[in-house]
Amino acid sequence: MTKKRSTAEIIYSILNACRERTNKTKIMYASALNFAELKKYLDILVKSGYLKEENEGKNSYYVISESGNRLLQILEKYVHLLHEKEELESQLGDVLSKFRE
């Protein structure tokens, strides 16, 4: 069974992909989103000032802003703690399952 990612985890993956100037296709693959979902997140992140959009002809490129870098740092800590919590819950579940036998 696959685990549904939180909005914070998705935003983290997008901002992380945009540390260097990149296009939508690369962001889409790095963040494992379909194009419609990616567009929704990119629009919000650009409007909020976390990403900068640069247009060259028909092509759009995205790069993280200063405020986006600050948010990315916060999200890195959050995602790390979230994964640590999940690991601890798994370990605890293993121990507690012995009491149910």
C-alpha positions in Angstrom: 0.0 0.0 0.0 1.4 3.4 -0.9 1.4 6.2 1.6 -0.2 9.5 0.6 2.2 12.4 0.8 1.3 15.5 2.8 1.1 18.9 1.1 4.3 19.8 3.0 6.1 16.9 1.5 5.0 17.8 -2.0 6.0 21.4 -1.6 9.3 20.3 -0.2 10.0 18.1 -3.3 9.0 21.0 -5.7 11.2 23.6 -3.9 14.1 21.2 -3.7 13.8 20.5 -7.4 14.0 24.3 -8.0 17.2 24.9 -6.2 18.7 25.3 -9.6 16.7 26.9 -12.5 14.6 24.1 -14.0 11.6 23.5 -16.2 8.2 22.0 -15.5 9.0 18.6 -16.8 12.0 18.1 -14.6 10.0 19.4 -11.6 7.1 17.1 -12.4 9.4 14.0 -12.4 11.3 15.1 -9.3 8.1 15.7 -7.4 6.2 12.7 -8.8 3.1 14.8 -9.7 1.0 14.8 -12.8 1.0 17.9 -14.9 -2.4 19.3 -13.6 -1.3 18.9 -9.9 2.1 20.4 -10.6 0.6 23.4 -12.3 -1.7 24.0 -9.3 1.3 23.9 -6.9 3.5 26.0 -9.1 0.9 28.7 -9.5 0.5 29.0 -5.7 4.2 28.9 -5.0 4.8 31.7 -7.6 2.0 33.8 -6.3 3.2 33.4 -2.8 6.7 34.5 -3.7 8.4 31.1 -2.9 9.3 30.5 -6.6 10.3 32.8 -9.4 9.1 32.1 -12.9 11.3 33.1 -15.8 9.9 32.9 -19.4 12.1 32.5 -22.4 10.0 32.3 -25.5 7.6 29.5 -25.1 9.5 28.0 -22.2 9.0 28.6 -18.5 11.7 28.0 -15.9 11.4 28.1 -12.2 14.0 29.0 -9.5 13.6 29.2 -5.8 13.4 32.7 -4.2 15.0 33.8 -0.9 11.7 33.2 1.0 11.4 29.9 -0.8 14.9 28.9 0.5 13.7 29.8 4.1 10.6 27.7 3.6 12.7 24.8 2.2 14.9 24.8 5.3 11.8 24.6 7.5 10.3 21.8 5.3 13.6 19.9 5.4 13.4 19.8 9.2 9.7 18.9 9.1 10.1 16.1 6.5 13.0 14.7 8.5 11.1 14.7 11.7 8.0 13.2 10.0 10.1 10.3 8.6 11.7 9.8 12.0 8.3 9.7 13.6 7.1 7.1 11.2 10.2 4.9 11.8 9.7 5.2 15.6 6.0 4.3 15.2 6.9 1.2 13.2 9.5 0.1 15.8 7.1 0.7 18.6 4.4 -1.2 16.8 6.8 -4.2 16.5 7.4 -4.1 20.2 3.8 -3.7 21.2 2.6 -6.5 18.9 4.4 -8.9 21.1 2.0 -8.0 23.9 -1.0 -8.8 21.8 0.2 -12.4 21.1 
